Amino acid sequence: MARIEIMKVSVAEAKNKLPKLIKKAENGERVTICRRGKPVADLVRTTKPTRKKPELGFLKGKKVVLDPDWWKPMTDEEVDAFLAGRY
């Protein structure tokens, strides 16, 4: 059975080396942060890493265009109806 190594660091050291400690946690190492020699927090990986690549085009065909002429200016009648609250 593999033994899990726990790295212990002080709060000050954790503050100065946080990016490196996060990298260790990402690699599966457990980092315990201590204040005055007593453990107060553990830095551990939250989820397992995924090697799944992003799937491009997964929304293809799901886009709905309600009015293809939405960009065209409104007619005078449409403006009047809009301002009157009827549009």
N, CA, C and O atoms as a CHARMM CRD file, in Angstrom:
* protein
*
  348
    1    1 MET  N      0.83800  -1.17200   0.00000 PROA 1      0.00000
    2    1 MET  CA     0.00000   0.00000   0.00000 PROA 1      0.00000
    3    1 MET  C      0.88500   1.23800   0.00000 PROA 1      0.00000
    4    1 MET  O      1.84400   1.31900   0.76700 PROA 1      0.00000
    5    2 ALA  N      0.56100   2.21200  -0.86900 PROA 2      0.00000
    6    2 ALA  CA     1.37300   3.41900  -0.97800 PROA 2      0.00000
    7    2 ALA  C      1.10900   4.34500   0.20000 PROA 2      0.00000
    8    2 ALA  O     -0.02600   4.51100   0.64700 PROA 2      0.00000
    9    3 ARG  N      2.17100   4.93300   0.68100 PROA 3      0.00000
   10    3 ARG  CA     2.05500   5.85900   1.78900 PROA 3      0.00000
   11    3 ARG  C      1.86600   7.27100   1.23200 PROA 3      0.00000
   12    3 ARG  O      2.58200   7.69300   0.32400 PROA 3      0.00000
   13    4 ILE  N      0.90900   7.98000   1.78100 PROA 4      0.00000
   14    4 ILE  CA     0.63800   9.33600   1.32500 PROA 4      0.00000
   15    4 ILE  C      1.49900  10.29000   2.13400 PROA 4      0.00000
   16    4 ILE  O      1.44200  10.31100   3.36400 PROA 4      0.00000
   17    5 GLU  N      2.29700  11.08000   1.42500 PROA 5      0.00000
   18    5 GLU  CA     3.14500  12.07800   2.06600 PROA 5      0.00000
   19    5 GLU  C      2.34200  13.34800   2.28400 PROA 5      0.00000
   20    5 GLU  O      1.64100  13.80900   1.38300 PROA 5      0.00000
   21    6 ILE  N      2.44400  13.90800   3.47000 PROA 6      0.00000
   22    6 ILE  CA     1.77400  15.16300   3.77400 PROA 6      0.00000
   23    6 ILE  C      2.84900  16.20900   4.02500 PROA 6      0.00000
   24    6 ILE  O      3.68500  16.06500   4.91600 PROA 6      0.00000
   25    7 MET  N      2.80900  17.25100   3.22800 PROA 7      0.00000
   26    7 MET  CA     3.75400  18.34000   3.37600 PROA 7      0.00000
   27    7 MET  C      3.17400  19.34500   4.35800 PROA 7      0.00000
   28    7 MET  O      2.02100  19.75200   4.21900 PROA 7      0.00000
   29    8 LYS  N      3.96500  19.75000   5.35400 PROA 8      0.00000
   30    8 LYS  CA     3.50400  20.72600   6.33400 PROA 8      0.00000
   31    8 LYS  C      4.27000  22.02100   6.14400 PROA 8      0.00000
   32    8 LYS  O      5.49800  22.02200   6.05500 PROA 8      0.00000
   33    9 VAL  N      3.52400  23.14000   6.08000 PROA 9      0.00000
   34    9 VAL  CA     4.14500  24.45500   5.91400 PROA 9      0.00000
   35    9 VAL  C      3.47700  25.44100   6.86900 PROA 9      0.00000
   36    9 VAL  O      2.33600  25.24600   7.29000 PROA 9      0.00000
   37   10 SER  N      4.20300  26.49100   7.19800 PROA 10     0.00000
   38   10 SER  CA     3.63500  27.53800   8.03900 PROA 10     0.00000
   39   10 SER  C      2.75000  28.44900   7.19800 PROA 10     0.00000
   40   10 SER  O      2.80400  28.41500   5.96900 PROA 10     0.00000
   41   11 VAL  N      1.93800  29.26100   7.86100 PROA 11     0.00000
   42   11 VAL  CA     1.07700  30.20000   7.16200 PROA 11     0.00000
   43   11 VAL  C      1.92600  31.17500   6.34000 PROA 11     0.00000
   44   11 VAL  O      1.59200  31.47800   5.19500 PROA 11     0.00000
   45   12 ALA  N      3.00900  31.65900   6.91900 PROA 12     0.00000
   46   12 ALA  CA     3.88200  32.60700   6.21000 PROA 12     0.00000
   47   12 ALA  C      4.49100  31.96200   4.97000 PROA 12     0.00000
   48   12 ALA  O      4.54800  32.58200   3.90700 PROA 12     0.00000
   49   13 GLU  N      4.94500  30.72000   5.10500 PROA 13     0.00000
   50   13 GLU  CA     5.52500  30.02500   3.96100 PROA 13     0.00000
   51   13 GLU  C      4.46100  29.77500   2.89000 PROA 13     0.00000
   52   13 GLU  O      4.73900  29.89100   1.69600 PROA 13     0.00000
   53   14 ALA  N      3.24800  29.43200   3.31900 PROA 14     0.00000
   54   14 ALA  CA     2.16000  29.19600   2.37000 PROA 14     0.00000
   55   14 ALA  C      1.83600  30.48000   1.60900 PROA 14     0.00000
   56   14 ALA  O      1.56400  30.44900   0.40900 PROA 14     0.00000
   57   15 LYS  N      1.86600  31.60100   2.31500 PROA 15     0.00000
   58   15 LYS  CA     1.59100  32.89100   1.67600 PROA 15     0.00000
   59   15 LYS  C      2.63900  33.19600   0.60500 PROA 15     0.00000
   60   15 LYS  O      2.30700  33.69500  -0.47000 PROA 15     0.00000
   61   16 ASN  N      3.89200  32.89700   0.90000 PROA 16     0.00000
   62   16 ASN  CA     4.97600  33.19900  -0.02400 PROA 16     0.00000
   63   16 ASN  C      5.08800  32.20500  -1.17600 PROA 16     0.00000
   64   16 ASN  O      5.60400  32.54700  -2.24000 PROA 16     0.00000
   65   17 LYS  N      4.61400  30.98600  -0.97600 PROA 17     0.00000
   66   17 LYS  CA     4.79400  29.92800  -1.98300 PROA 17     0.00000
   67   17 LYS  C      3.47700  29.34800  -2.47200 PROA 17     0.00000
   68   17 LYS  O      3.43900  28.19800  -2.91100 PROA 17     0.00000
   69   18 LEU  N      2.39100  30.12100  -2.40600 PROA 18     0.00000
   70   18 LEU  CA     1.08300  29.57600  -2.74900 PROA 18     0.00000
   71   18 LEU  C      1.01500  28.95500  -4.14200 PROA 18     0.00000
   72   18 LEU  O      0.48800  27.85000  -4.26500 PROA 18     0.00000
   73   19 PRO  N      1.51700  29.59800  -5.20100 PROA 19     0.00000
   74   19 PRO  CA     1.43700  28.95400  -6.52000 PROA 19     0.00000
   75   19 PRO  C      2.13000  27.58100  -6.56100 PROA 19     0.00000
   76   19 PRO  O      1.61900  26.65000  -7.18400 PROA 19     0.00000
   77   20 LYS  N      3.27800  27.45600  -5.90500 PROA 20     0.00000
   78   20 LYS  CA     3.98600  26.16400  -5.88400 PROA 20     0.00000
   79   20 LYS  C      3.19900  25.12800  -5.09000 PROA 20     0.00000
   80   20 LYS  O      3.15300  23.95700  -5.46500 PROA 20     0.00000
   81   21 LEU  N      2.57600  25.56300  -3.98500 PROA 21     0.00000
   82   21 LEU  CA     1.79700  24.63100  -3.17000 PROA 21     0.00000
   83   21 LEU  C      0.54900  24.16800  -3.92100 PROA 21     0.00000
   84   21 LEU  O      0.15400  23.00600  -3.82000 PROA 21     0.00000
   85   22 ILE  N     -0.06100  25.06900  -4.66400 PROA 22     0.00000
   86   22 ILE  CA    -1.22400  24.67900  -5.46800 PROA 22     0.00000
   87   22 ILE  C     -0.81800  23.65600  -6.51600 PROA 22     0.00000
   88   22 ILE  O     -1.55200  22.70000  -6.76400 PROA 22     0.00000
   89   23 LYS  N      0.32600  23.84400  -7.12500 PROA 23     0.00000
   90   23 LYS  CA     0.82600  22.88800  -8.12100 PROA 23     0.00000
   91   23 LYS  C      1.03300  21.51400  -7.48200 PROA 23     0.00000
   92   23 LYS  O      0.71400  20.48800  -8.08200 PROA 23     0.00000
   93   24 LYS  N      1.57000  21.50400  -6.25900 PROA 24     0.00000
   94   24 LYS  CA     1.76000  20.22500  -5.56400 PROA 24     0.00000
   95   24 LYS  C      0.40900  19.55500  -5.31600 PROA 24     0.00000
   96   24 LYS  O      0.27300  18.34300  -5.48600 PROA 24     0.00000
   97   25 ALA  N     -0.59400  20.34800  -4.91100 PROA 25     0.00000
   98   25 ALA  CA    -1.93000  19.78900  -4.68200 PROA 25     0.00000
   99   25 ALA  C     -2.52300  19.25200  -5.98300 PROA 25     0.00000
  100   25 ALA  O     -3.18600  18.21400  -5.98600 PROA 25     0.00000
  101   26 GLU  N     -2.28500  19.95800  -7.08500 PROA 26     0.00000
  102   26 GLU  CA    -2.77100  19.48800  -8.38200 PROA 26     0.00000
  103   26 GLU  C     -2.14700  18.15300  -8.74500 PROA 26     0.00000
  104   26 GLU  O     -2.77100  17.32800  -9.41300 PROA 26     0.00000
  105   27 ASN  N     -0.91900  17.94300  -8.30600 PROA 27     0.00000
  106   27 ASN  CA    -0.21600  16.69400  -8.59400 PROA 27     0.00000
  107   27 ASN  C     -0.56100  15.58700  -7.59800 PROA 27     0.00000
  108   27 ASN  O      0.03900  14.51300  -7.62700 PROA 27     0.00000
  109   28 GLY  N     -1.52500  15.85100  -6.72100 PROA 28     0.00000
  110   28 GLY  CA    -1.98200  14.81700  -5.79800 PROA 28     0.00000
  111   28 GLY  C     -1.35900  14.85500  -4.42000 PROA 28     0.00000
  112   28 GLY  O     -1.70400  14.03600  -3.56800 PROA 28     0.00000
  113   29 GLU  N     -0.45700  15.77800  -4.18100 PROA 29     0.00000
  114   29 GLU  CA     0.17400  15.88000  -2.86700 PROA 29     0.00000
  115   29 GLU  C     -0.75800  16.62300  -1.92400 PROA 29     0.00000
  116   29 GLU  O     -1.48400  17.52300  -2.34700 PROA 29     0.00000
  117   30 ARG  N     -0.74300  16.26000  -0.67000 PROA 30     0.00000
  118   30 ARG  CA    -1.54600  16.95500   0.33200 PROA 30     0.00000
  119   30 ARG  C     -0.64900  17.92200   1.08000 PROA 30     0.00000
  120   30 ARG  O      0.42500  17.54400   1.54800 PROA 30     0.00000
  121   31 VAL  N     -1.08500  19.17000   1.19400 PROA 31     0.00000
  122   31 VAL  CA    -0.29900  20.19800   1.87900 PROA 31     0.00000
  123   31 VAL  C     -1.09900  20.66100   3.09200 PROA 31     0.00000
  124   31 VAL  O     -2.23900  21.10500   2.95400 PROA 31     0.00000
  125   32 THR  N     -0.51000  20.55900   4.27000 PROA 32     0.00000
  126   32 THR  CA    -1.14900  21.02300   5.49600 PROA 32     0.00000
  127   32 THR  C     -0.51200  22.33000   5.91700 PROA 32     0.00000
  128   32 THR  O      0.70800  22.43100   6.04000 PROA 32     0.00000
  129   33 ILE  N     -1.34800  23.32700   6.13700 PROA 33     0.00000
  130   33 ILE  CA    -0.87100  24.63800   6.57000 PROA 33     0.00000
  131   33 ILE  C     -1.03400  24.71800   8.07900 PROA 33     0.00000
  132   33 ILE  O     -2.10600  24.45000   8.62200 PROA 33     0.00000
  133   34 CYS  N      0.06000  25.09400   8.74700 PROA 34     0.00000
  134   34 CYS  CA     0.07700  25.11800  10.20600 PROA 34     0.00000
  135   34 CYS  C      0.27100  26.53700  10.73300 PROA 34     0.00000
  136   34 CYS  O      0.97400  27.35100  10.13400 PROA 34     0.00000
  137   35 ARG  N     -0.36900  26.81000  11.86700 PROA 35     0.00000
  138   35 ARG  CA    -0.15000  28.06600  12.57400 PROA 35     0.00000
  139   35 ARG  C      0.39500  27.70200  13.94600 PROA 35     0.00000
  140   35 ARG  O     -0.24800  27.00000  14.72700 PROA 35     0.00000
  141   36 ARG  N      1.59400  28.19600  14.21800 PROA 36     0.00000
  142   36 ARG  CA     2.30700  27.89400  15.46700 PROA 36     0.00000
  143   36 ARG  C      2.44200  26.38800  15.68600 PROA 36     0.00000
  144   36 ARG  O      2.32900  25.88400  16.80300 PROA 36     0.00000
  145   37 GLY  N      2.69000  25.68800  14.57500 PROA 37     0.00000
  146   37 GLY  CA     2.92600  24.25200  14.64900 PROA 37     0.00000
  147   37 GLY  C      1.67800  23.39100  14.66500 PROA 37     0.00000
  148   37 GLY  O      1.78300  22.16500  14.65300 PROA 37     0.00000
  149   38 LYS  N      0.48900  24.00400  14.69400 PROA 38     0.00000
  150   38 LYS  CA    -0.75500  23.22400  14.72900 PROA 38     0.00000
  151   38 LYS  C     -1.46300  23.32700  13.37900 PROA 38     0.00000
  152   38 LYS  O     -1.62600  24.42400  12.84300 PROA 38     0.00000
  153   39 PRO  N     -1.88200  22.18300  12.82800 PROA 39     0.00000
  154   39 PRO  CA    -2.56800  22.18600  11.52600 PROA 39     0.00000
  155   39 PRO  C     -3.85900  22.99500  11.57500 PROA 39     0.00000
  156   39 PRO  O     -4.66400  22.82800  12.49100 PROA 39     0.00000
  157   40 VAL  N     -4.06200  23.88100  10.58300 PROA 40     0.00000
  158   40 VAL  CA    -5.28900  24.67600  10.52400 PROA 40     0.00000
  159   40 VAL  C     -6.03200  24.50400   9.20000 PROA 40     0.00000
  160   40 VAL  O     -7.23400  24.76100   9.13400 PROA 40     0.00000
  161   41 ALA  N     -5.33200  24.07000   8.14000 PROA 41     0.00000
  162   41 ALA  CA    -5.99100  23.91300   6.84000 PROA 41     0.00000
  163   41 ALA  C     -5.22600  22.91200   5.99300 PROA 41     0.00000
  164   41 ALA  O     -4.00900  22.76700   6.11600 PROA 41     0.00000
  165   42 ASP  N     -5.95800  22.23000   5.13600 PROA 42     0.00000
  166   42 ASP  CA    -5.34600  21.30700   4.18400 PROA 42     0.00000
  167   42 ASP  C     -5.61200  21.80300   2.77400 PROA 42     0.00000
  168   42 ASP  O     -6.71400  22.24600   2.45100 PROA 42     0.00000
  169   43 LEU  N     -4.59300  21.72100   1.95200 PROA 43     0.00000
  170   43 LEU  CA    -4.70800  22.07800   0.54200 PROA 43     0.00000
  171   43 LEU  C     -4.65000  20.77100  -0.23400 PROA 43     0.00000
  172   43 LEU  O     -3.61600  20.10600  -0.28400 PROA 43     0.00000
  173   44 VAL  N     -5.78700  20.41100  -0.84300 PROA 44     0.00000
  174   44 VAL  CA    -5.88300  19.14500  -1.57600 PROA 44     0.00000
  175   44 VAL  C     -6.58900  19.38600  -2.90100 PROA 44     0.00000
  176   44 VAL  O     -7.29200  20.38100  -3.07400 PROA 44     0.00000
  177   45 ARG  N     -6.39300  18.46100  -3.83100 PROA 45     0.00000
  178   45 ARG  CA    -7.07600  18.53300  -5.12600 PROA 45     0.00000
  179   45 ARG  C     -8.57000  18.34200  -4.88400 PROA 45     0.00000
  180   45 ARG  O     -8.97800  17.48300  -4.10100 PROA 45     0.00000
  181   46 THR  N     -9.38100  19.15200  -5.56400 PROA 46     0.00000
  182   46 THR  CA   -10.82600  19.03400  -5.39300 PROA 46     0.00000
  183   46 THR  C    -11.42900  17.97600  -6.30200 PROA 46     0.00000
  184   46 THR  O    -12.34000  17.25400  -5.89600 PROA 46     0.00000
  185   47 THR  N    -10.93000  17.87900  -7.52500 PROA 47     0.00000
  186   47 THR  CA   -11.43000  16.87000  -8.45900 PROA 47     0.00000
  187   47 THR  C    -10.25300  16.25700  -9.18800 PROA 47     0.00000
  188   47 THR  O     -9.15800  16.81800  -9.22700 PROA 47     0.00000
  189   48 LYS  N    -10.49600  15.12000  -9.74900 PROA 48     0.00000
  190   48 LYS  CA    -9.44100  14.48200 -10.52700 PROA 48     0.00000
  191   48 LYS  C     -9.26700  15.22600 -11.84600 PROA 48     0.00000
  192   48 LYS  O    -10.24400  15.72900 -12.40100 PROA 48     0.00000
  193   49 PRO  N     -8.04800  15.30300 -12.35100 PROA 49     0.00000
  194   49 PRO  CA    -7.85200  16.00100 -13.61700 PROA 49     0.00000
  195   49 PRO  C     -8.49300  15.23400 -14.76700 PROA 49     0.00000
  196   49 PRO  O     -8.54100  14.00400 -14.76300 PROA 49     0.00000
  197   50 THR  N     -8.97400  15.96900 -15.72700 PROA 50     0.00000
  198   50 THR  CA    -9.54700  15.31700 -16.90200 PROA 50     0.00000
  199   50 THR  C     -8.65600  15.61600 -18.09200 PROA 50     0.00000
  200   50 THR  O     -8.13700  16.72300 -18.23600 PROA 50     0.00000
  201   51 ARG  N     -8.48900  14.63800 -18.92200 PROA 51     0.00000
  202   51 ARG  CA    -7.67400  14.80600 -20.12500 PROA 51     0.00000
  203   51 ARG  C     -8.56300  15.03100 -21.34200 PROA 51     0.00000
  204   51 ARG  O     -8.08400  15.06400 -22.47600 PROA 51     0.00000
  205   52 LYS  N     -9.85900  15.18600 -21.09500 PROA 52     0.00000
  206   52 LYS  CA   -10.79800  15.35900 -22.18600 PROA 52     0.00000
  207   52 LYS  C    -10.57100  16.72000 -22.84700 PROA 52     0.00000
  208   52 LYS  O    -10.55200  17.75700 -22.18300 PROA 52     0.00000
  209   53 LYS  N    -10.40400  16.69000 -24.14700 PROA 53     0.00000
  210   53 LYS  CA   -10.20800  17.91700 -24.89700 PROA 53     0.00000
  211   53 LYS  C    -11.56500  18.57100 -25.15000 PROA 53     0.00000
  212   53 LYS  O    -12.57800  17.88000 -25.25600 PROA 53     0.00000
  213   54 PRO  N    -11.58500  19.89900 -25.24700 PROA 54     0.00000
  214   54 PRO  CA   -12.85600  20.55500 -25.53600 PROA 54     0.00000
  215   54 PRO  C    -13.39700  20.12600 -26.89600 PROA 54     0.00000
  216   54 PRO  O    -12.65600  19.98000 -27.86800 PROA 54     0.00000
  217   55 GLU  N    -14.67800  19.93600 -26.93200 PROA 55     0.00000
  218   55 GLU  CA   -15.32600  19.49400 -28.15500 PROA 55     0.00000
  219   55 GLU  C    -15.82900  20.71300 -28.90800 PROA 55     0.00000
  220   55 GLU  O    -16.74500  21.39700 -28.45100 PROA 55     0.00000
  221   56 LEU  N    -15.23700  20.98400 -30.04900 PROA 56     0.00000
  222   56 LEU  CA   -15.62900  22.13900 -30.83400 PROA 56     0.00000
  223   56 LEU  C    -16.87300  21.83600 -31.65300 PROA 56     0.00000
  224   56 LEU  O    -17.03600  20.73500 -32.17900 PROA 56     0.00000
  225   57 GLY  N    -17.73100  22.81300 -31.75200 PROA 57     0.00000
  226   57 GLY  CA   -18.93200  22.66200 -32.56200 PROA 57     0.00000
  227   57 GLY  C    -20.06500  21.94900 -31.86900 PROA 57     0.00000
  228   57 GLY  O    -20.99900  21.50200 -32.53500 PROA 57     0.00000
  229   58 PHE  N    -20.02100  21.82200 -30.53900 PROA 58     0.00000
  230   58 PHE  CA   -21.06400  21.06500 -29.85800 PROA 58     0.00000
  231   58 PHE  C    -22.41100  21.80200 -29.85100 PROA 58     0.00000
  232   58 PHE  O    -23.43900  21.19700 -29.54800 PROA 58     0.00000
  233   59 LEU  N    -22.41700  23.09400 -30.18100 PROA 59     0.00000
  234   59 LEU  CA   -23.67900  23.83300 -30.26600 PROA 59     0.00000
  235   59 LEU  C    -24.20400  23.94900 -31.69500 PROA 59     0.00000
  236   59 LEU  O    -25.21700  24.60500 -31.93900 PROA 59     0.00000
  237   60 LYS  N    -23.51900  23.31600 -32.62600 PROA 60     0.00000
  238   60 LYS  CA   -23.92700  23.39800 -34.02800 PROA 60     0.00000
  239   60 LYS  C    -25.34900  22.85400 -34.18800 PROA 60     0.00000
  240   60 LYS  O    -25.67400  21.76600 -33.71300 PROA 60     0.00000
  241   61 GLY  N    -26.17400  23.63100 -34.86000 PROA 61     0.00000
  242   61 GLY  CA   -27.55800  23.22400 -35.08200 PROA 61     0.00000
  243   61 GLY  C    -28.49100  23.57200 -33.94000 PROA 61     0.00000
  244   61 GLY  O    -29.70000  23.37300 -34.06000 PROA 61     0.00000
  245   62 LYS  N    -27.96900  24.08800 -32.83200 PROA 62     0.00000
  246   62 LYS  CA   -28.81100  24.43100 -31.69300 PROA 62     0.00000
  247   62 LYS  C    -29.13800  25.92100 -31.64800 PROA 62     0.00000
  248   62 LYS  O    -29.93200  26.36200 -30.81800 PROA 62     0.00000
  249   63 LYS  N    -28.53200  26.68200 -32.53000 PROA 63     0.00000
  250   63 LYS  CA   -28.75800  28.12000 -32.58400 PROA 63     0.00000
  251   63 LYS  C    -30.05300  28.37700 -33.33800 PROA 63     0.00000
  252   63 LYS  O    -30.29300  27.79000 -34.39300 PROA 63     0.00000
  253   64 VAL  N    -30.88800  29.26100 -32.79200 PROA 64     0.00000
  254   64 VAL  CA   -32.15100  29.59400 -33.43400 PROA 64     0.00000
  255   64 VAL  C    -32.14700  31.08400 -33.73100 PROA 64     0.00000
  256   64 VAL  O    -31.95500  31.90400 -32.83400 PROA 64     0.00000
  257   65 VAL  N    -32.36000  31.42800 -34.99200 PROA 65     0.00000
  258   65 VAL  CA   -32.46500  32.83200 -35.39000 PROA 65     0.00000
  259   65 VAL  C    -33.94300  33.10300 -35.63000 PROA 65     0.00000
  260   65 VAL  O    -34.54200  32.55700 -36.55600 PROA 65     0.00000
  261   66 LEU  N    -34.52700  33.95000 -34.78900 PROA 66     0.00000
  262   66 LEU  CA   -35.95700  34.20800 -34.91400 PROA 66     0.00000
  263   66 LEU  C    -36.28400  35.11700 -36.09000 PROA 66     0.00000
  264   66 LEU  O    -37.26400  34.89100 -36.79900 PROA 66     0.00000
  265   67 ASP  N    -35.46700  36.14300 -36.29800 PROA 67     0.00000
  266   67 ASP  CA   -35.71200  37.07000 -37.39500 PROA 67     0.00000
  267   67 ASP  C    -34.38700  37.35800 -38.08300 PROA 67     0.00000
  268   67 ASP  O    -33.54600  38.05500 -37.51400 PROA 67     0.00000
  269   68 PRO  N    -34.17500  36.84700 -39.28300 PROA 68     0.00000
  270   68 PRO  CA   -32.89500  37.06900 -39.94900 PROA 68     0.00000
  271   68 PRO  C    -32.65200  38.53300 -40.31100 PROA 68     0.00000
  272   68 PRO  O    -31.51600  38.91200 -40.59400 PROA 68     0.00000
  273   69 ASP  N    -33.69100  39.35700 -40.30800 PROA 69     0.00000
  274   69 ASP  CA   -33.54800  40.76900 -40.65400 PROA 69     0.00000
  275   69 ASP  C    -33.54900  41.66100 -39.40700 PROA 69     0.00000
  276   69 ASP  O    -33.90900  42.83500 -39.49300 PROA 69     0.00000
  277   70 TRP  N    -33.15900  41.12700 -38.26900 PROA 70     0.00000
  278   70 TRP  CA   -33.20300  41.87700 -37.00800 PROA 70     0.00000
  279   70 TRP  C    -32.33300  43.12600 -37.04900 PROA 70     0.00000
  280   70 TRP  O    -32.59800  44.08500 -36.32500 PROA 70     0.00000
  281   71 TRP  N    -31.33400  43.12700 -37.85900 PROA 71     0.00000
  282   71 TRP  CA   -30.37900  44.23300 -37.90000 PROA 71     0.00000
  283   71 TRP  C    -30.84800  45.39500 -38.75700 PROA 71     0.00000
  284   71 TRP  O    -30.27700  46.48300 -38.69000 PROA 71     0.00000
  285   72 LYS  N    -31.87600  45.18100 -39.55800 PROA 72     0.00000
  286   72 LYS  CA   -32.36400  46.22900 -40.44900 PROA 72     0.00000
  287   72 LYS  C    -33.12700  47.29200 -39.64800 PROA 72     0.00000
  288   72 LYS  O    -33.73600  46.98000 -38.62600 PROA 72     0.00000
  289   73 PRO  N    -33.09200  48.55500 -40.11700 PROA 73     0.00000
  290   73 PRO  CA   -33.80500  49.62600 -39.40800 PROA 73     0.00000
  291   73 PRO  C    -35.31300  49.38400 -39.40500 PROA 73     0.00000
  292   73 PRO  O    -35.85800  48.76700 -40.32000 PROA 73     0.00000
  293   74 MET  N    -35.97300  49.88000 -38.36400 PROA 74     0.00000
  294   74 MET  CA   -37.42400  49.75300 -38.25800 PROA 74     0.00000
  295   74 MET  C    -38.10100  50.73500 -39.21700 PROA 74     0.00000
  296   74 MET  O    -37.57200  51.80400 -39.52100 PROA 74     0.00000
  297   75 THR  N    -39.26900  50.34200 -39.67500 PROA 75     0.00000
  298   75 THR  CA   -40.04900  51.25300 -40.50200 PROA 75     0.00000
  299   75 THR  C    -40.68700  52.29800 -39.59200 PROA 75     0.00000
  300   75 THR  O    -40.70300  52.13900 -38.37100 PROA 75     0.00000
  301   76 ASP  N    -41.20900  53.36400 -40.18700 PROA 76     0.00000
  302   76 ASP  CA   -41.86500  54.40600 -39.39100 PROA 76     0.00000
  303   76 ASP  C    -43.05600  53.84500 -38.62400 PROA 76     0.00000
  304   76 ASP  O    -43.29700  54.23300 -37.48100 PROA 76     0.00000
  305   77 GLU  N    -43.79500  52.94300 -39.24100 PROA 77     0.00000
  306   77 GLU  CA   -44.95300  52.33300 -38.57700 PROA 77     0.00000
  307   77 GLU  C    -44.51200  51.50100 -37.37200 PROA 77     0.00000
  308   77 GLU  O    -45.15500  51.52700 -36.32300 PROA 77     0.00000
  309   78 GLU  N    -43.40500  50.76000 -37.53100 PROA 78     0.00000
  310   78 GLU  CA   -42.88500  49.94900 -36.42600 PROA 78     0.00000
  311   78 GLU  C    -42.39100  50.83500 -35.28200 PROA 78     0.00000
  312   78 GLU  O    -42.57900  50.49800 -34.11300 PROA 78     0.00000
  313   79 VAL  N    -41.77000  51.95100 -35.60700 PROA 79     0.00000
  314   79 VAL  CA   -41.29500  52.88900 -34.58000 PROA 79     0.00000
  315   79 VAL  C    -42.48100  53.45500 -33.81100 PROA 79     0.00000
  316   79 VAL  O    -42.45500  53.51000 -32.58100 PROA 79     0.00000
  317   80 ASP  N    -43.53000  53.87900 -34.53300 PROA 80     0.00000
  318   80 ASP  CA   -44.72500  54.41600 -33.87600 PROA 80     0.00000
  319   80 ASP  C    -45.36600  53.37400 -32.96900 PROA 80     0.00000
  320   80 ASP  O    -45.76400  53.68800 -31.84700 PROA 80     0.00000
  321   81 ALA  N    -45.47100  52.12300 -33.45400 PROA 81     0.00000
  322   81 ALA  CA   -46.06100  51.05500 -32.64800 PROA 81     0.00000
  323   81 ALA  C    -45.20500  50.76400 -31.42300 PROA 81     0.00000
  324   81 ALA  O    -45.73100  50.51400 -30.33900 PROA 81     0.00000
  325   82 PHE  N    -43.90700  50.79700 -31.59200 PROA 82     0.00000
  326   82 PHE  CA   -42.97600  50.54200 -30.46900 PROA 82     0.00000
  327   82 PHE  C    -43.13000  51.62700 -29.40100 PROA 82     0.00000
  328   82 PHE  O    -43.22500  51.32500 -28.21200 PROA 82     0.00000
  329   83 LEU  N    -43.15400  52.89400 -29.83600 PROA 83     0.00000
  330   83 LEU  CA   -43.26800  54.00400 -28.90000 PROA 83     0.00000
  331   83 LEU  C    -44.62300  54.03400 -28.20800 PROA 83     0.00000
  332   83 LEU  O    -44.74700  54.50900 -27.07900 PROA 83     0.00000
  333   84 ALA  N    -45.63100  53.52500 -28.89400 PROA 84     0.00000
  334   84 ALA  CA   -46.97200  53.47700 -28.31100 PROA 84     0.00000
  335   84 ALA  C    -47.16800  52.23300 -27.42400 PROA 84     0.00000
  336   84 ALA  O    -48.21400  52.06800 -26.79600 PROA 84     0.00000
  337   85 GLY  N    -46.15800  51.37500 -27.38500 PROA 85     0.00000
  338   85 GLY  CA   -46.25200  50.18000 -26.54600 PROA 85     0.00000
  339   85 GLY  C    -47.01000  49.03600 -27.18200 PROA 85     0.00000
  340   85 GLY  O    -47.41300  48.10200 -26.48800 PROA 85     0.00000
  341   86 ARG  N    -47.21200  49.08800 -28.47600 PROA 86     0.00000
  342   86 ARG  CA   -47.95800  48.02000 -29.15900 PROA 86     0.00000
  343   86 ARG  C    -47.02900  47.01000 -29.82000 PROA 86     0.00000
  344   86 ARG  O    -47.51000  46.00800 -30.35000 PROA 86     0.00000
  345   87 TYR  N    -45.74400  47.22900 -29.81000 PROA 87     0.00000
  346   87 TYR  CA   -44.80600  46.37000 -30.54700 PROA 87     0.00000
  347   87 TYR  C    -44.14900  45.38800 -29.63100 PROA 87     0.00000
  348   87 TYR  O    -43.32900  44.58400 -30.07500 PROA 87     0.00000
